[in-house]
Amino acid sequence: MHALKGDYQLVLSTLVVDQARRWFRKNLPSAEGRFERFLSSVGYSKAPEPTKIQINRHPTLVRDVKDIPVALAAMNARVDYFVSEDKDFTDEDATTYEVRRHLKAMRPVIFLREVMGWSSEELEKIRYRD
């Protein structure tokens, strides 16, 4: 909703959008149309996709090599915040050090609380929402 209201500009990589589409198609096909309507209505920006050369230059950026293009796309877009549930981006340990040098990565709940200013009560209301 905040992206729809213009509170921030949503930036997505094509890879992430394609993964989400596959997930909906496989796991929740009844919501596929709603997801597509959200994408069209939110007006997101596409992150510049990394080149193969750029990917090969950063083999240790993220623990899971499949996440390297996602991290590089966010870096290419120069996002202010990288919001993810993936612990390879958000855990503060040695395996995420390199990516966290370049991206301010945080879990959605942290983003909502610290950046968007949501209260504990507001967060609790959405905690178990589908």
Residue pairs with C-beta under 8 A, 6 or more apart in sequence:
2 8
2 116
3 9
3 10
3 42
3 43
3 44
4 41
4 42
7 116
9 44
9 45
10 42
10 43
10 44
10 45
11 44
11 45
11 46
11 47
11 74
11 77
11 79
12 44
12 45
12 46
12 47
13 46
13 47
13 49
13 69
13 70
13 73
13 74
13 77
14 46
14 47
14 49
14 73
15 49
15 69
15 70
15 73
16 70
16 73
17 39
20 35
21 32
21 35
24 31
24 32
24 35
25 32
45 77
47 73
47 74
47 76
47 77
47 79
48 73
48 76
48 77
49 69
49 73
49 76
50 68
50 69
50 72
50 73
50 76
54 72
54 76
55 68
55 69
55 72
58 68
58 71
58 72
59 65
59 68
60 98
61 68
61 71
61 72
61 98
61 99
61 102
62 68
62 70
62 71
62 88
62 89
62 96
62 98
62 99
63 88
63 95
63 96
64 88
67 86
67 88
67 89
71 82
71 89
71 99
71 102
71 103
74 82
74 103
75 102
75 103
79 103
80 104
81 104
81 105
81 106
81 111
81 115
82 89
82 103
82 104
82 105
82 106
83 105
83 106
83 107
83 108
83 111
84 90
84 105
84 106
84 107
84 108
85 107
85 108
87 96
88 95
88 96
88 99
89 96
89 99
89 100
89 103
89 105
90 96
90 105
90 106
90 107
92 100
96 105
99 105
106 114
106 115
109 123
112 118
112 122
112 123
113 120
113 123
